[in-house]
Amino acid sequence: MRAFDPDCQRCSRISAYLLEVRTRYPDYHARPVPAFGAGKPQLLIVGLAPGLHGANATGRPFTGDFAGILLYQTLYRYGFSNQATATDAADGLRLHNCRITNAVKCLPPDNKPTGEEINNCNDYLRAELNGFGAGLIILALGRIAHNAVLKALGSRQADYPFAHGHSHQLDNRCWLVDSYHCSRYNTQTRRLTEKMFHEVFDTILELQAKTGN
């Protein structure tokens, strides 16, 4: 099990790519992106990986890119943040009882990590999850995040298939809630609408009431 390493270079393909990115964009963060938010959250949101001009640039998950627009607006609407926008790491944003991380901590080429890269990063996600108590609600944004959470917790994917809007109780310890990723592609094609995303958060609030969080 490994705690987050800001200097991790376990994935040679990603490390080489980040070196190129730092050359093209010298002001970008362009290295592993740490989790952001409450140290002992009631809600943990797990995304896929940093975006080139988003978290990879700002050093904070879902900050500065299109995918963060719907996410942070929704977090504010449901009382998990103090503001509805996330533009840079110094914008004053604070999360309430919520934390955001990624299944893969670094920007992969073409935003597509390989299976090996996802597995390399799973130790970091496992360490994060083991630091939280029972009753945690985990929101997985997309199938890759869903599967990464199950792997980190030692749960079989066949027992908990990904399905948008579904919730899964994992070994009486925590809940896993699924949503399509709030990417530009998904929102512009209407695969994920604002209403659908809000319904996911309605489910999260219901689970919070059920678990007493």
C-alpha positions in Angstrom: 0.0 0.0 0.0 1.4 3.4 -1.0 0.5 6.9 0.2 0.2 9.6 -2.4 3.6 10.3 -4.0 3.9 13.8 -5.7 7.0 12.6 -7.5 5.7 9.2 -8.6 7.2 7.9 -11.9 5.9 4.3 -11.8 4.4 4.6 -15.3 7.2 5.2 -17.9 4.8 6.2 -20.7 3.0 8.8 -18.6 6.3 10.1 -17.1 7.7 10.6 -20.6 4.5 12.3 -21.7 4.4 14.7 -18.7 8.0 15.7 -19.5 6.8 16.8 -22.9 3.8 18.6 -21.4 6.1 20.5 -19.0 8.2 21.6 -22.0 5.1 22.8 -23.9 3.4 24.4 -20.9 6.1 25.3 -18.3 3.5 26.9 -16.0 1.4 23.7 -15.7 1.4 21.5 -12.7 2.1 18.5 -15.0 2.8 15.8 -12.3 0.7 13.7 -10.0 -2.4 15.5 -8.7 -3.3 15.1 -5.1 -6.8 14.6 -3.7 -8.7 17.8 -2.7 -11.2 18.4 0.1 -12.1 17.2 3.6 -9.7 14.9 5.4 -12.5 12.7 6.8 -15.3 13.1 4.1 -18.8 11.7 4.1 -18.6 11.8 0.3 -15.6 10.7 -1.8 -15.8 11.5 -5.5 -13.5 9.4 -7.8 -12.8 10.6 -11.3 -10.7 9.0 -14.1 -7.6 11.2 -14.4 -6.5 14.8 -14.7 -7.4 16.7 -17.9 -4.6 18.4 -19.9 -5.8 21.9 -19.4 -7.7 21.2 -16.1 -6.2 19.4 -13.1 -3.0 18.8 -15.0 -2.6 22.6 -15.3 -4.0 23.7 -12.0 -2.9 20.9 -9.7 -6.4 20.4 -8.3 -9.0 17.8 -9.4 -11.6 19.0 -12.0 -10.4 22.6 -11.7 -10.1 24.7 -14.8 -11.7 22.3 -17.3 -15.1 21.6 -18.8 -15.7 18.5 -16.7 -15.5 20.5 -13.5 -18.3 22.9 -14.5 -21.3 20.6 -13.8 -19.5 18.9 -10.9 -18.7 22.0 -8.9 -22.1 23.6 -9.7 -23.8 20.5 -8.4 -21.6 20.3 -5.3 -22.5 23.9 -4.5 -26.2 23.2 -5.1 -26.2 20.3 -2.7 -24.1 22.0 0.1 -20.8 20.3 -0.5 -18.9 23.4 -1.4 -18.8 27.1 -0.7 -18.9 28.2 -4.3 -20.1 27.0 -7.7 -17.0 27.5 -9.8 -13.4 26.1 -9.8 -11.0 28.1 -11.9 -7.6 27.7 -10.2 -6.1 26.4 -7.0 -6.1 29.9 -5.4 -9.8 30.7 -6.1 -11.0 30.2 -2.5 -13.0 27.0 -3.1 -13.6 24.8 -0.1 -15.4 21.5 0.1 -17.7 20.5 3.0 -17.7 16.8 4.0 -16.5 16.0 0.5 -13.2 15.0 -1.1 -12.3 14.5 -4.8 -9.6 12.2 -6.2 -8.9 10.3 -9.3 -8.3 6.6 -10.2 -5.2 7.7 -12.1 -3.3 10.6 -10.5 -1.4 11.8 -13.6 -2.5 13.0 -17.1 -2.3 10.0 -19.5 -1.7 10.5 -23.3 -4.9 11.1 -25.1 -6.7 11.0 -21.7 -6.6 7.2 -21.9 -4.7 5.3 -19.3 -3.7 1.7 -20.0 -4.8 -1.1 -17.8 -1.3 -1.4 -16.4 -1.3 2.3 -15.5 -4.6 2.1 -13.8 -3.3 -0.9 -11.8 -0.1 1.0 -10.9 -2.1 3.8 -9.4 -4.5 1.5 -7.5 -2.3 1.3 -4.5 -2.7 5.1 -3.9 -6.5 4.8 -4.2 -6.5 1.8 -1.8 -4.4 3.8 0.8 -6.9 6.7 0.5 -9.9 4.4 1.0 -8.4 2.6 3.9 -8.0 5.9 5.7 -11.8 6.4 5.9 -14.3 4.8 8.3 -17.5 2.9 7.7 -20.5 4.7 6.2 -18.4 6.5 3.4 -20.3 7.2 0.2 -18.2 6.9 -2.9 -19.3 8.5 -6.2 -17.6 6.9 -9.1 -17.6 9.0 -12.3 -17.5 6.4 -15.0 -16.8 2.7 -15.3 -13.0 3.0 -14.9 -13.4 4.8 -11.6 -16.0 2.3 -10.6 -13.8 -0.7 -11.3 -10.8 1.0 -9.7 -12.7 1.5 -6.4 -13.8 -2.1 -6.4 -10.3 -3.3 -7.0 -8.9 -1.1 -4.3 -11.5 -2.4 -1.8 -10.9 -6.1 -2.8 -14.5 -6.5 -4.2 -15.4 -8.5 -7.3 -16.5 -6.4 -10.3 -18.9 -9.1 -11.3 -20.8 -8.7 -8.1 -21.2 -4.9 -8.6 -21.7 -4.0 -12.3 -21.5 -0.4 -13.3 -24.8 1.3 -14.1 -25.5 5.0 -14.1 -27.6 6.0 -11.1 -27.2 2.7 -9.2 -25.9 2.4 -5.7 -24.1 -0.7 -4.3 -23.6 -1.5 -0.6 -20.1 -2.9 -0.3 -19.6 -5.4 2.6 -21.6 -3.2 4.9 -18.7 -0.8 5.0 -19.5 1.9 2.4 -21.8 2.7 -0.5 -20.7 3.0 -4.1 -22.8 5.2 -6.3 -22.4 5.2 -10.1 -22.6 8.1 -12.6 -21.6 8.7 -16.1 -18.5 11.0 -16.1 -19.3 14.7 -16.4 -17.0 15.1 -19.4 -17.7 17.4 -22.3 -18.5 14.5 -24.6 -21.1 13.0 -22.2 -22.8 16.3 -21.4 -22.9 17.7 -25.0 -24.3 14.4 -26.4 -26.8 14.4 -23.5 -25.7 11.0 -22.3 -25.5 12.8 -19.0 -27.8 15.7 -18.4 -27.9 18.1 -15.4 -31.2 16.5 -14.3 -29.6 13.0 -14.4 -26.6 14.2 -12.4 -28.8 15.9 -9.8 -30.7 12.7 -9.4 -27.5 10.9 -8.5 -26.9 13.5 -5.8 -30.5 13.0 -4.6 -29.5 9.4 -4.1 -26.4 10.4 -2.2 -28.4 12.6 0.2 -30.8 9.7 0.8 -27.9 7.4 1.6 -26.4 10.0 3.9 -29.7 10.1 5.8 -29.8 6.3 5.9 -26.2 6.0 7.3 -26.6 8.9 9.7 -23.8 10.9 8.1 
